[in-house]
């Protein structure tokens, strides 16, 4: 009877998990498999009848130092944006979870998720209007400074970082907020009753206990930022050439899909390598 029950439970479990695995197969593994197949082609099958297989697309990455330079530039951008999101987002999540209550929290929480309700291109071009020379930011600052101010942040690395931080900051705030909200208030009260200061509570309790949420947010920011191309292209101008923009050019402008697929898989391998090297920190944060 127990064996029949276990078999029935397994069938029920398979039935419940099948849609999720089917979705992963269709939405993730099939596109990645097709991309991997294209990365080894000499030409697209629909364009050239005598197409074949080659490792030349990967060899081009190794023979051209520009790709390696742009990849390192993109990784540096990802680390910079991730660090900025942590420094800005964690204090915001801490205030939302442990300080503000009631309607004020709901209002601030609404402001946090507001970027998710707007199109990414709208957000980027809004920052272009704000950061350009003689734009909204300069006009606003001129109300408070007595001298002629010329920021003109548009088409700079700073503009790219600002646009990316604005786009991905909610991920760090939301994941950190959920982790902080899950901490039992009795633990904090016990620490206060024993004379612990606010800094000690933050350093010894809140930060370690909320580290899984913070690390999850950091990963959610770093992975897409490394391959981003819209923000660098629009806000960065000439300095906005990154690894992601080169990949986009291969698919859209040059129409060299095999090389674009190879560069994409190299980026995927580098990101997975970075996450593997950081896995001891991630495992320690989850314990």
RAFEN-V428193 format. One record per residue. N is the residue number from 1. OMEGA is omega in radians with two decimals (* if undefined). Layout:
BEGIN
<<N;OMEGA> <N;OMEGA>>
END
This chain:
BEGIN
<<1;3.12> <2;3.12> <3;3.10> <4;3.11> <5;3.12> <6;3.11> <7;3.12> <8;3.10> <9;3.12> <10;3.12> <11;3.11> <12;3.12> <13;3.11> <14;3.14> <15;3.14> <16;-3.07> <17;-3.08> <18;3.12> <19;-3.14> <20;3.13> <21;3.09> <22;3.10> <23;3.09> <24;3.14> <25;-3.07> <26;-2.99> <27;-3.06> <28;-2.98> <29;3.11> <30;3.07> <31;3.11> <32;3.10> <33;3.09> <34;3.11> <35;3.10> <36;3.10> <37;3.14> <38;-3.06> <39;3.14> <40;-3.10> <41;3.03> <42;3.10> <43;3.08> <44;-3.11> <45;-3.11> <46;-3.12> <47;-3.07> <48;-3.11> <49;-3.10> <50;3.11> <51;-3.14> <52;-3.12> <53;-3.09> <54;2.99> <55;-3.07> <56;3.14> <57;3.07> <58;3.12> <59;3.12> <60;3.08> <61;-3.11> <62;-3.09> <63;-3.12> <64;-3.09> <65;-3.14> <66;3.14> <67;3.11> <68;3.11> <69;3.14> <70;3.10> <71;3.09> <72;3.10> <73;3.13> <74;3.09> <75;3.09> <76;3.09> <77;3.13> <78;3.11> <79;-3.14> <80;-3.13> <81;3.12> <82;3.12> <83;3.11> <84;3.13> <85;3.11> <86;-3.10> <87;3.13> <88;-2.99> <89;-3.09> <90;3.06> <91;3.09> <92;3.11> <93;3.13> <94;3.11> <95;-3.13> <96;-3.02> <97;-2.96> <98;-3.03> <99;-3.02> <100;3.14> <101;2.98> <102;-3.06> <103;-3.14> <104;3.11> <105;3.14> <106;3.14> <107;3.13> <108;3.11> <109;3.08> <110;3.10> <111;3.13> <112;-3.08> <113;-3.12> <114;3.11> <115;3.13> <116;-3.09> <117;-3.12> <118;3.12> <119;-3.10> <120;3.12> <121;3.09> <122;3.13> <123;-3.08> <124;-3.13> <125;3.03> <126;3.08> <127;3.08> <128;3.10> <129;-3.10> <130;-2.97> <131;-3.08> <132;3.10> <133;-3.08> <134;-3.11> <135;-3.06> <136;-3.10> <137;3.13> <138;3.12> <139;3.14> <140;-3.12> <141;3.12> <142;3.10> <143;-3.03> <144;-3.13> <145;-3.07> <146;-3.07> <147;-3.13> <148;-3.06> <149;3.12> <150;3.11> <151;3.11> <152;-3.13> <153;-3.10> <154;-3.13> <155;3.04> <156;3.08> <157;3.11> <158;3.12> <159;3.12> <160;-3.14> <161;3.14> <162;3.14> <163;-3.14> <164;3.11> <165;3.12> <166;-3.10> <167;-2.98> <168;3.11> <169;-3.14> <170;3.14> <171;3.14> <172;-3.12> <173;-3.07> <174;-3.13> <175;3.10> <176;3.12> <177;-3.14> <178;3.12> <179;3.13> <180;-3.13> <181;-3.11> <182;-3.14> <183;-3.11> <184;3.13> <185;-3.14> <186;3.11> <187;3.14> <188;3.14> <189;3.10> <190;3.11> <191;3.11> <192;3.14> <193;3.10> <194;3.04> <195;3.14> <196;3.11> <197;3.13> <198;3.13> <199;3.12> <200;3.10> <201;3.12> <202;-3.05> <203;-3.02> <204;-3.08> <205;-3.00> <206;-3.09> <207;3.10> <208;-3.09> <209;3.14> <210;-3.10> <211;3.09> <212;3.10> <213;3.13> <214;3.14> <215;3.09> <216;3.09> <217;3.13> <218;3.12> <219;3.13> <220;3.10> <221;-3.00> <222;-3.02> <223;3.14> <224;-3.10> <225;-3.13> <226;-3.14> <227;-3.09> <228;3.14> <229;-3.10> <230;-3.13> <231;3.11> <232;-3.08> <233;-3.06> <234;-3.07> <235;-3.07> <236;-3.12> <237;-3.13> <238;3.13> <239;-3.10> <240;3.08> <241;3.13> <242;-3.11> <243;3.13> <244;3.12> <245;3.08> <246;3.11> <247;3.12> <248;3.12> <249;-3.13> <250;-3.12> <251;-2.98> <252;-3.02> <253;-3.07> <254;-3.09> <255;3.06> <256;-3.07> <257;3.13> <258;3.12> <259;3.09> <260;3.11> <261;3.12> <262;3.10> <263;3.11> <264;-3.13> <265;3.04> <266;3.08> <267;3.11> <268;3.13> <269;3.13> <270;3.12> <271;3.11> <272;3.09> <273;3.12> <274;3.11> <275;3.10> <276;3.10> <277;3.14> <278;-3.08> <279;3.07> <280;3.10> <281;-3.14> <282;3.11> <283;3.10> <284;3.12> <285;-3.10> <286;-3.14> <287;*>>
END
